[in-house]
Amino acid sequence: MCLHHLPKDPSSLANLHQVKSTHLHLDWTVSFENKTFAGSVRLDMITLIDHLETITLDTSYLDIKRVTVNDQEAKFVVDGRNPSLGSALNIQLAQPIAAANTKIQVKIDYSTTSECTAVQFLAPEQTMGKKHPYLFSQCQAIHARSFCPCQDSPAVKLTYSANVTSPLPVIMSALKCGEEPAENGYTTYKFEQHTSMPSYLIAIASGNLVSKEIGPRSSVWTEPEQLEAAAWEFESTEDFIRTGEDLLTPYEWGRYDLLILPPSFPYGGMENPCLTFVTPTLLAGDRSAVDVVAHEIAHSWMGNLVTTSNWEHFWLNEGHTVFIERKITGRLHGEDERQFSAIIGWKALKESVEHFGLDSPATVLKPDLSSGIDPDDYFSSVPYEKGFNLLYHIEKVVGGGAIFEPFLKSYVKKFAGQSITTEQWKDYLYSYFETTHGQTLVDKLNTIDWDTWINGTGMPPVDPEFDVTLAKQCYELADRWDNARDQADLSSFTSADIANFTAGQKIVFLERLTDCAPLPHHMIEKMDQLYELTPVRNAEIRFRWQNVCLIASYEPIYPEVAAFLVEQGRMKFVRPLFRLLHDAKNGAQLAKDTFVKHKDFYHPICSSLIQKDIMN
């Protein structure tokens, strides 16, 4: 077999070009007291080359106790730690395996340690019920290696199974296939995932969990205290799934359940198969934030079925997912809503580019990670929104949705179950349109500046010219406030200004203000009196309002910001707010003190990035 054509992943230490995992089985016992998992992983593998002598796996802060290969004891060495990528586990085979395509089985007995970055253990007081401990995992991008030795690369897609013994209910990103009593009042929960997927989608949660059906193939899981509220908030889930199926292919994963996590979950959602993890900040009480679920459902095809080959091509996952998410929104709520969502996304992209810098390699759609950069350091809106805008631009170039949407369905059918590169995506794009529509469409594709889109820094090279129908009122109101900064009389503003605004329109109004010069404090005070923005519970609106205030160093908001920072740990909110508070007049010490005091509240991924943002 030619090594030149085998996958390379700059974010993995494993010898992916020599041997490949096909199935992974976990046998874990959870210790809430020690905050560890102990047990074993069994890897079914197949050799890709002749004369295989060593198997190298990814690990991070694991205590490796014993290794066997085909039930025979094997020698192993754990390398010194790479700061970003962990430690390679080198397993020496007693005898070289002579031929490619030979099946082998590797079993590793081990335990996690207190430095595991994939799992956050919560004390009872950190949960809603305050009575039971809780744990949840977050493996994207390269954290699966910290709870299990594996080939931790999206290039490797495998099935998995698990037997997990815990004192509290367990759910995973797989279908439950049984449970049985274990010692000491524990229960062993059994799971199987029959659709191949990458290691970063292995997920687990254990705690005082209950569920309620919200659709023919969906339940919501949460602590009992918020079960009814969550079930009400997400009752439209099946509509999203059906719309995704109509756009693409039949839903392949069997169940689509939702787990509403404790507040420290660092993301809006995580598309773990069969069991999407979502932030409790979506529980707005008015269903105004549930479109995040449309995003995670879109991942069922874009990312979970068709997967990036490594994290340099992450935009293939996220750009396509945002594009499909907005297609779902457009079909359910109208094209104006799709355009409005894209406007909000453009603003998020602009903020990410400004944060990194216009010429930063982190703003490239397909960044270079070959120097060992931790993919988490480049996590931002860029792969999501720059990726979306490339697809949006292609759709316009080829003639609209009626022509482009069939390509997306064909793309999923072509690459389902595979991990691919940007180059493979582009080659298929050209092949599809040449075969389906002929040279005319190929000529149109050739007008796209591919190199700048894919390899250029900064904002996209094309103005998307979104329809501003729903945004126009927001822009006009923001401009009125901006133009009134030299006026003593603000009586022209009333509470009726935003009385008919949707949550999204309030967001765009506030975002428009952050593009203006900081408002004088008396205007911020007046705006709050009229629009009652400080008490708003919708996290998206609350975040934007606090942005407006912090940019102006409006000190009355500082206690509200500090409170919001420790009510939830969603990185979308806490990282920018910590940075803005740190940079605001008289805010730096409060930012640092708040972080230091509550550092253990945040997920390890989030905590590490805040540390880099404000403590160095």
Order of alpha helices (4+ residues) and beta strands (2+ residues): beta-beta-beta-beta-beta-beta-beta-beta-beta-beta-beta-beta-beta-beta-beta-beta-beta-alpha-alpha-beta-beta-beta-alpha-beta-alpha-alpha-alpha-alpha-beta-alpha-alpha-alpha-alpha-alpha-alpha-alpha-alpha-alpha-alpha-alpha
